[in-house]
């Protein structure tokens, strides 16, 4: 009987491997971070291998959000943060609607756009969900933080939601909650992303013990993690040229990652930071973004008329080196030799970006506000510095 049970688990995990809309996410209370600021994290996996950023001023609150390249009307926002310090992400859930909601019927992105335009707090978001007409056409784990210290998940199906509060020590004894592609309020042993959850849980638990739940930890140690949650294969120690690369946290289908770092309750919501990786996390670098009166972004993150973004295109070039096999299931196999040559260069550039941006943030937090000229200067430095990595 044990043998059959083990094979049942393996089969379930195999199904999650083949599913393409698979995200790894987390919500962290400010009580659990070194600086007391809440964190919202999303590693986005999707068949749409590219993303682009938008700057919207159409609602009650302005926001920076991420959309699919060909969403010309920008109706469906994938994640974002607004001028009230409210930030939102989601992961698709596959065990809270019966029967399962088809992907094309979901309105997750439309709801996230509406939330960014109208919500300032967790309570606002709850009121939004409560007053929307039913059925909601939702099958999602929404992660939300606000400028008042709120940090929670809302496991949302067609009829309503179940809240999981990261500030509640009974719900989140270590101050964080993880969600992949199943909901804790849904059917047991259904859904997707169990092995990714296992690896994320191990990483976050160890980081919490070392007081290291930071944006850099999520974007480097989690989004670039080369250890498999189920098999414990560690590609950092791999001896062969190619390795099977399925259902690690970073995947061939990873299109972006983001950490929204909130503010303390006495800080300006404008200091909310979107630490953003546009493109494959194994081929791109983290760039922080802030809402500003000039509505500017780094030029390498702005899409052209063909909806292509330089940063995303550069990351795609790196990914072609990492996944050179085009026949059959080639995207299931990564060139480990190339990966271990590229990642150190990515880290050098990325660490310099963290170092410089954290100096600006320390100064702005001390002064209680952003400095628009320094944001402009920083973005210009990004546009000059980051291309050097890819020109190599």
N, C-alpha and C positions, 0 to 999 in steps of 0.2 A: 504493500500500500504506500509506503514511503517513496518507493521508486516512482510510482505513478504520480504522486503529489509533486515531486520534484520536476518531472517532465511537464506537468501542468503549468507550473510557474515559469519554466523555460519557454513554453509555447506562448504564454501570455506576454512575456517580455519580447519574444520574437515579433509578435504582432505590433507591439509598440515601436519596434525598430523600423518597420516598414512604413509607419505613419509619418507623413511629412510635416503636418502642422503641429509641431511639438516644441513647446517653450518651457524653459526653466525659469522660475520666478521666486522672489522672496520679498517679504515686508519685515522691516526691522524697527523696533521702537527706539526712540532716542535714549531710553534707559540702558540699552545694550550696546551703544556705540561709544567710542572713546571720547568724542566731543559733545555728546548729548543731542545730536541731530538725527532725526529719523532717516531711514534709507528705503528706497523702493527700487527693486532690481528686476530686469527682464533680459533674458537671452532668447532672441526670437528666431525660431526655425520655421521655414515656410517654403512652399513650392515657388513662390515669387521671390527670386533670389536677390532682388535689389530693393532698395528703399530710398526715399528722399525726404528732406525736411521742409516744413512750411512754417511761415510766420503769419498768424491770423490775428486780425483786429476787429472781426465782425461781431463778436458777442459782447456780453457784459464785461468779460475779462479777456484780455489778449493772451495768446498762448503760442508756444513753439511745440509743434507736434511732428510725428513721423507718419508718412503715408506710403502706399504703393506707388511706383513711378507712373503708372498709367491711370491712376485715379485723378483725372484731369480736374474734376469738380471738387476734389478734396473732401468728399463726404464722409469717408471712413478713416478715422484717425487710429493709429496703432498704439500710440502712447504719447504722453506729453505732459507739460506743466504750464500753469497759467500765472497771471500777475498777482493773484491772491495767495500764491504759495501752495496751491492745490496741484497734486500730480496723480496720474492714473496710468496703470498698465493692466494687461489681462493675460491669462492663458486659457486656451480652449479646454473645456472639460467634457469628458465623454461618458460620464456615469450619473448625470443628474436629470436627464430628460428621457422619458420612456414613451414611445420609441425615441431614439437619438435624433437630435435636430440636424438636418443636412446643412453642410457648410454654406451653401448658397442662400439659405434661409435666415442665417444669423444676422443680427444687427448690432453686434458688439462694437464695431468701429463707429457707427452712427451715434451710439449711446456715449461712447468716450468723447467724441467731438462735442456733443451737447453738454456733457458734464464739464468739460474744459471751458466752455463758453459761459456757463451759468453757476458753477459750484465753487464755493470757497472753503467748505468744511466737509467732514465726513457726514454730518447731519444733513447738509444740502444734498449730498449724493444719495443718502437713504431716502429723503423726501422725493427726489427725482424718480428713483426706482419704484417707490410706493404709488406714485401718481401716474406713471405711464400706463397706457391701456394694455390689457392682458388679452392673449398671451404675449409675453415680452419678446419672444423669438431670441432668447438668450440662453447660452449654455457655457457659462464663463466663470472663471475665478478672477474677479476684479480686485487688484491691489490698489490701495489709495493711501496717501499721506496728505496732511494739511499743515498750515503754519501754526496751528495750536497744539502740535504734538501728537495729533491723531495718526494712527497707523493700523490698518486693518485690511482683511480680505472679505469680500462679499461673494460667496458661492451662489450664483444666480441662475435660476432656471426659468421656465416659461411662466411660472406662477408667482415667484417671489425670490427671496434671498435668505441665506443664513450668514450671519456675521461672525467673523473670528478676529478678535481684538488682540493685536500684538502687545498692548499695554496691560492685558489681563494675565496675571501670573499663573492662573489656572489653565488658561488656553495656551499661553506661550511662556513657560517657566524660565526660558533663557532669553526671552525678549525678541524672538524672531519666529516667523512662520514661513514655510516653504510650500510652494505649489508647482506641480508640473502639469499633467493633463488628466487629472482626476480630482474629484472633490471629496472631502471627508464626510460631507453630508449626503453623498450619493451611494450607489450600490457598491458593496464591498467586492473587491477583486475584479472590478470593471475599470475601464479607463485605460490611459496610456502613461508612459513615462516613469515606471517604477524604478528602473535601474538608475535613471538620472536623479530621481529623488534620493535614492540611497547614497549616491556620491555627494550630492549637495548637502545632505544632512551631516555626513561625516566632515566635510569641509567647514561648514558653518559652526558645528559643535566645537571643533578644535580651535577655530578662530575666536569664538566667544570665550573660550578658556584663556586665550592669550590677549583678550581685549583688542581684537584686530578686525572687527566688523566695519571695514572702511570701504569707500568707493574703489580704491586701488585693489583691495582684496577681491572684491566681486569681479572686477573687470580683467584682472590678471589671473588670480588663483582659481576662480570659478569658471569664467568664460573661456579661459585658455587651458583648462584642466585636461591633462592627457592620461588620466586614470579612469578606467571603466568601473562603474558602480557595482556591477554584478561579478564580472570575471576578475577584477582587480589587475588586469593587464595595464602596465605602466609604460607608455611609449617613450618616456625619458630614458628607460633602461632597455629599450628594444634593440635587438641586434640585426634584424633583417631589414632589407630596403623598404619593403611594403608591408603594411599591416591592415587587417580588417578594421574599419573605422565606422562602426554602427552603434548608435545610441550612447556615445560619449556626450557630455554636456555640450561642447562645441561639435558641430556636425557639418557635413557637406552642405546641408540646407540651412545653416545659420546665416542669416542675412544682416543682423545687427545686434547690438546689445546696448543697454542704457542703465545708468544708476541715477536716480533722482535723489539728491541729497537735500533734505529739507533744512529748516531753520529752527533755532530755539524760540521759545514763546515770546521772548522780548526782542527778537531780531526782525528786521524788515523782510517781508516775503520776497522782495526783489533779489535777495541773496540766495534764493533757491537755485541750485546748480544742476544742470543736466549733463552728466559725464557720459559722452556719447561715442559709441563705436559704430560707424557706418560701414557696412560691408562685413565680410567674413571676419570673425574675431581672431582668426589665425593669420590674417593678412592685413589688418587695419590697426590703427592706433586710437587711443582715447583722446577726445577733444571736448573740453567743457564749454557749455553754452549758457548764456544768461539773457533774459528778457531785457530790452533796453529801448529807450525812446527813439533811437535812430532805426530800430527794426533791422539791425544788421546781423549777419552771420559770417563766418569765415568763407571766403570765395570757394575754397575747395569742397565745401559742403552745400553749395548752391547748385541746383539742377539747371541744365541748359534747356534749349527749346525741345530737345529730344528726350527730356526728363532724365538725362544722365548726369551723374555727379562725379567729379574727379576722384574724390576719396574712395567712392564705391568702385569705380573703374580700376583704380590701382589695386585695391584689395582683390578684385576679380582676377587680375593678372597673376597675383601671388597664388590664388586658389588654383589656377590652371597648372602651376608648377607643382602644387601639392597633390592634385588629382589629375595626373596626366593621361590616365587610361580612359578612353572615350567609348570603347566597345562594351556592350552588355551592361553589367552592374559595376562599371569602373568607378563610379562615384562612391562605392562602398570601400574603396581601398586607397589609403593615403601613403604618399612617399615620405617615410619617416626620416630618411637621410636629409631630404630637402627641408622638411619641417624643422629639424633640430639645427639647421644652419640659419634659417630665416628668423625663428623666434627670438634669439638673442639680439638681433638688430632691431626688431620690433620693440623689445623691452627697453633698449637704450633710448630710442626716440621717445617712447611713451613715458619713461621715467623723467626725462627732461621736461616734458609737457606738464606732468604732475608737479614737479618741483617749482616751475615758474608760476603756474596758475595758483598753487597753494600760497605762494608769497602774496599775490594779488588779493586772494580771498582773506588772508589774515589781516591785511591792511584795511580792506573794505568792511570786514566785520568789526574791526576796532573803531572805524569811523562811523559805522552804522548805516552805510549806504554804498551803492556801487559808484564807480567813477567811469563815466561814459568815455572819456578820452583814453583812459587806460584799457578799457575793453577794446576800443578801436585799435590801439597799439598792439594789444595782445593778439587779436585776430590777424593783424598784419604780420606779426611774427610767426604765427601758425602757417599762414599762406607762404611765407618764405622758407620756413624751417622744414616742414613735413615733406614737401616734394623732394628734398635732398635724399631722403631714405629710399624713395622709389626710383630716382634717377640712377641709383647704383645697379 
